[in-house]
Amino acid sequence: MNSFPRKLITEWRRLTLAVEGGTMIVACSGGADSCSLLLAVKELTDRKKLGHNIIAAHFDHGLRNESSDDAEFVRELCNTNGIEFVLGREHVSQRGNLEENARNARYSFLARTAQKHNAFAVLTGHTINDQAETFLLNLIRGSGSDGLSAMPPVRPLAKCDADLVRPLVRIATREETVEYCAGHGVEFRRDPMNEDPSFTRVRIRREVIPLLSELNPRIVATLARTAEHFAAVPLIEPLPEKLRSSDLVKVSEKERLALIRAWMIERRGSSRRLTFAHINAVDKLLTSTKSGRVVELPGGAVVERSGGWLSYRTE
C-alpha cells in the first residue's frame, strides 16, 4: 500500500472514526487535494480497511465558464472508479465577500447531501498547507486565539447530523496529494481563482510562504504546528442575549474584552473575520457619552448600546 492511504487509515483510527457500516460524503472539487482524498478512501475500501458507502459530492459555484468542465471531470473520475456521484449547482452572489459566499453555499450543499443520504461524515481535502495558510490569514486580519487555532480534524457540521472530517489536515501536504494523483494517472483540475492575487489567501500561498521558506524551509509544518497551540477554549455555559454595560465596566479590561469577544462569537456563530479592532470598538461603546451608537461588524451585523445594554442584531 502507498504511504498516502497508509497514513490516512492510521489517522482515521487515531480519530476513532467508524470503519464500517455507514455512508460518507467526500467533497471533491476536482483539485489535487480532494481527488487524492477520494481515491485514497476508495483504495482503503477496496482493500477492506474501510467498509463504508462512498458518495462524491461536487458543488458548481457558477463563478467560471469552466466550472461545468470541473463537474464533468469529477463525474468521469467517479464513473471510472465506481463511486456514486452527486452534483450541486448554484450561482453564488458576488456581493460582499465572494470567497465567504462561495464557502457558505458549498457547505450548505454538503450538509443537505449528508442529511439526504443519512451520512455520518462529510470529508474534505484540507491539508497541512491549508492549516498554515489559514493561520497566516487570520494573523494578518488580527484574529484572537481561537481564530489562530488549528482547524480541527473533526467537528459537527451545521444543519445536519454528520461530522465534518478533515482527515488530511494533520498528515498530508499539498505536494503529497499532487504526487498521489500523479501515481494514479489523474490529471486533476486547476482552479484559476487559486492563482488570482486579488484574493489574500492566494498572495499568502504564492508570495508570503515562499518568502518565509527562505528563512525556514519547514515553515508550512511550523505554522501548522503553531496553530495547534492556539486551541480555542469552549464556553462553559451560554452567554445572555444582551450584556449589561454596568456589569462590564466593573471587571478588568482583559476580562471585559474576553467576555465581549466570546459573546460576539456566540451571537455570530463563528469568529470568521472578527478582529480585535471590532472588539475594541464595542468596548469603547461602554464609555461613549452618545447613547444609541453602533459598531458595524462583518456580514452586515451590528452591536448597539442602548438603555444600558449591549445588543447584537443583523441588518
C-alpha positions in Angstrom: 0.0 0.0 0.0 1.2 3.5 -0.9 2.3 5.6 2.1 -0.5 8.1 1.5 -3.5 5.8 2.1 -1.5 4.1 4.9 -1.1 7.4 6.7 -4.8 8.1 6.1 -6.0 4.8 7.7 -3.7 5.4 10.6 -5.1 8.9 11.2 -8.7 7.5 10.7 -8.1 5.2 13.6 -6.4 7.8 15.7 -9.6 10.0 15.3 -11.6 6.9 16.4 -13.9 7.2 13.3 -16.1 4.3 12.4 -14.5 1.9 10.0 -17.6 0.2 8.5 -21.4 0.2 8.2 -22.1 3.8 7.2 -22.2 6.3 4.4 -19.7 9.2 4.0 -19.7 12.1 1.6 -16.4 13.1 0.1 -16.4 16.7 -1.1 -14.5 16.7 -4.4 -13.7 19.9 -6.3 -11.5 18.2 -8.9 -8.3 19.6 -7.4 -5.4 17.5 -6.2 -6.3 17.6 -2.5 -9.9 16.4 -2.8 -9.1 14.0 -5.7 -6.3 12.3 -3.7 -8.6 12.0 -0.7 -11.4 10.4 -2.8 -9.0 8.0 -4.4 -7.3 7.1 -1.1 -10.7 6.4 0.6 -11.7 4.2 -2.4 -8.4 2.3 -2.2 -8.9 1.7 1.5 -12.4 0.5 0.8 -11.2 -1.8 -1.9 -8.5 -3.2 0.5 -11.3 -3.8 3.1 -9.6 -1.4 5.5 -12.9 0.7 5.4 -16.4 -0.6 4.9 -18.4 2.5 4.1 -20.5 3.5 1.2 -18.7 6.4 -0.6 -20.5 9.3 -2.3 -18.5 12.0 -4.0 -20.2 15.5 -3.9 -19.2 18.2 -6.2 -20.6 21.8 -6.0 -20.6 24.1 -9.0 -20.5 27.7 -7.8 -21.2 29.0 -11.3 -18.4 31.6 -11.0 -16.4 30.5 -14.0 -17.1 29.4 -17.6 -15.0 26.3 -17.0 -16.9 25.2 -13.9 -19.1 22.8 -15.8 -15.9 21.1 -17.1 -14.8 20.6 -13.5 -18.1 18.9 -12.7 -17.8 16.6 -15.7 -14.2 15.8 -14.7 -15.3 14.7 -11.2 -18.2 12.8 -12.7 -15.9 10.9 -15.0 -13.4 10.2 -12.2 -16.2 8.7 -10.2 -17.5 6.6 -13.1 -14.0 5.2 -13.7 -13.6 4.2 -10.1 -17.2 3.0 -9.4 -18.0 5.8 -7.0 -21.5 7.4 -6.6 -21.6 11.0 -7.7 -23.8 13.9 -6.6 -23.8 17.3 -8.2 -25.0 20.6 -6.8 -25.3 23.9 -8.7 -25.9 27.4 -7.6 -24.9 30.8 -8.8 -23.2 32.4 -5.8 -23.7 36.0 -5.1 -20.7 38.2 -5.8 -21.9 40.9 -3.5 -19.9 41.3 -0.3 -17.1 38.7 0.4 -17.2 36.4 -2.6 -14.9 33.7 -1.0 -17.2 33.6 2.1 -20.4 33.5 0.0 -19.0 30.5 -2.0 -17.9 28.7 1.1 -21.3 29.1 2.8 -23.1 27.9 -0.3 -20.8 24.9 -0.6 -21.1 23.8 3.0 -24.9 24.2 2.8 -25.0 21.9 -0.2 -22.8 19.3 1.6 -25.0 19.4 4.7 -28.1 18.9 2.6 -26.4 16.0 0.8 -25.3 14.4 4.1 -28.8 14.7 5.5 -30.4 13.3 2.4 -28.1 10.2 2.4 -28.0 9.8 6.2 -24.2 10.1 6.1 -22.2 10.1 9.3 -19.4 12.2 7.9 -18.5 14.7 5.2 -14.9 14.6 4.3 -12.9 17.5 2.9 -9.4 17.6 1.5 -7.8 20.3 3.7 -4.1 19.7 4.1 -1.3 20.9 6.3 -0.8 23.7 3.8 -4.3 24.9 4.3 -3.7 24.9 8.0 -0.6 27.1 7.6 -2.3 29.5 5.2 -5.4 29.9 7.4 -3.1 30.7 10.4 -1.3 33.4 8.5 -4.6 34.8 7.0 -6.2 35.1 10.5 -3.0 36.5 11.9 -2.9 39.3 9.3 -6.6 40.0 10.0 -5.9 40.4 13.7 -7.9 37.4 14.9 -7.7 36.3 18.5 -6.5 32.9 19.8 -9.5 30.9 18.6 -9.0 32.4 15.1 -5.4 31.4 15.2 -6.2 27.9 16.5 -5.9 24.9 14.1 -8.8 23.7 12.0 -9.9 20.7 14.0 -9.8 17.3 12.2 -13.4 16.6 13.3 -16.2 19.0 14.2 -20.0 18.9 13.9 -21.3 20.1 10.5 -24.1 22.7 10.9 -27.6 21.9 9.8 -27.2 18.2 9.7 -26.4 15.2 11.9 -23.0 14.5 10.3 -19.5 15.5 11.3 -17.2 17.5 9.1 -13.9 15.4 8.9 -10.6 16.8 7.6 -8.5 13.6 7.7 -5.5 15.1 5.8 -5.1 18.3 7.8 -2.5 16.8 10.1 -0.9 14.2 7.9 -0.5 15.4 4.3 1.0 18.3 2.4 -0.3 19.6 -0.9 2.9 18.2 -2.6 1.9 14.7 -1.3 -1.7 15.0 -2.8 -0.2 16.0 -6.2 2.2 13.1 -6.1 -0.6 10.6 -5.2 -2.8 11.8 -8.1 0.2 11.5 -10.4 0.7 8.0 -9.3 -2.8 7.2 -10.3 -2.5 8.9 -13.6 -5.1 11.6 -12.6 -4.6 15.0 -14.2 -6.5 17.0 -11.6 -8.2 20.3 -12.3 -6.6 23.6 -11.6 -8.9 26.5 -10.5 -7.7 29.8 -12.0 -9.1 31.6 -8.9 -6.4 29.9 -6.9 -3.9 31.9 -8.9 -5.8 35.3 -8.6 -3.7 37.6 -6.5 -6.8 39.7 -5.7 -7.5 37.0 -3.0 -5.4 37.4 0.1 -5.1 33.7 0.6 -3.5 33.4 -2.9 -0.9 36.0 -2.1 -0.1 34.3 1.1 0.3 31.0 -0.8 2.3 32.4 -3.7 4.3 35.2 -2.1 4.4 35.2 1.7 5.0 31.5 2.4 7.8 31.2 -0.3 9.5 34.2 1.3 9.2 32.7 4.8 10.5 29.4 3.4 13.8 31.1 2.7 14.1 31.7 6.5 12.7 28.3 7.5 12.4 25.6 4.9 9.8 23.8 7.1 7.7 26.9 7.6 4.4 25.2 6.5 4.8 22.5 9.1 5.9 25.0 11.7 2.9 27.3 11.1 0.5 24.3 11.2 2.1 23.1 14.4 1.9 26.6 15.9 -1.8 26.7 15.1 -2.2 23.6 17.3 -1.1 25.6 20.3 -4.0 28.1 20.0 -6.7 25.6 20.8 -9.9 27.5 21.4 -11.4 27.2 24.9 -15.2 26.4 24.7 -17.6 28.4 26.7 -18.8 26.5 29.8 -22.3 28.0 29.6 -24.3 30.1 27.1 -23.9 33.9 27.4 -27.1 36.1 27.6 -28.7 37.7 24.6 -27.7 41.1 25.9 -24.8 42.3 28.1 -25.4 44.9 30.8 -23.0 47.8 30.4 -22.8 48.4 34.2 -21.6 44.9 34.8 -18.9 45.0 32.1 -17.3 48.2 33.4 -16.8 46.6 36.8 -14.4 43.9 35.5 -10.8 44.3 34.4 -10.1 45.3 30.8 -8.7 41.8 29.9 -11.8 40.1 31.3 -14.1 42.5 29.6 -12.5 42.1 26.2 -12.6 38.4 26.5 -16.2 38.4 27.5 -17.2 40.7 24.7 -15.4 38.6 22.2 -16.9 35.4 23.5 -20.4 37.0 23.4 -20.0 38.2 19.8 -18.7 34.8 18.6 -21.7 33.1 20.2 -24.1 35.5 18.6 -22.5 35.3 15.2 -21.9 31.5 15.3 -18.2 31.8 14.5 -15.1 34.1 14.8 -14.6 34.4 11.0 -13.5 37.9 10.0 -13.9 39.1 13.6 -10.8 41.1 14.7 -9.6 42.8 17.8 -10.5 46.1 16.1 -14.1 45.1 16.2 -13.9 44.0 19.9 -12.1 47.2 20.9 -14.8 49.3 19.1 -17.5 47.5 21.0 -15.6 48.1 24.3 -15.5 51.8 23.5 -19.3 51.9 23.3 -19.3 51.3 27.1 -17.6 54.7 27.7 -19.3 56.6 24.9 -21.5 59.5 26.0 -23.7 59.2 22.9 -26.5 56.7 23.6 -27.5 54.6 20.6 -24.1 54.4 18.9 -23.4 51.2 17.0 -20.4 49.2 15.8 -20.7 47.6 12.4 -19.4 44.0 12.0 -18.5 41.8 9.0 -21.5 40.2 7.4 -24.0 43.1 8.0 -24.5 42.7 11.8 -24.1 45.5 14.4 -23.6 45.8 18.1 -25.6 48.6 19.6 -25.5 50.3 23.1 -29.0 51.4 24.2 -30.6 51.8 27.6 -27.5 50.4 29.5 -27.3 47.3 27.4 -25.2 45.9 24.5 -27.3 44.1 22.0 -26.4 42.3 18.8 -28.6 42.4 15.7 -28.4 41.7 12.0 -29.2 44.5 9.5 
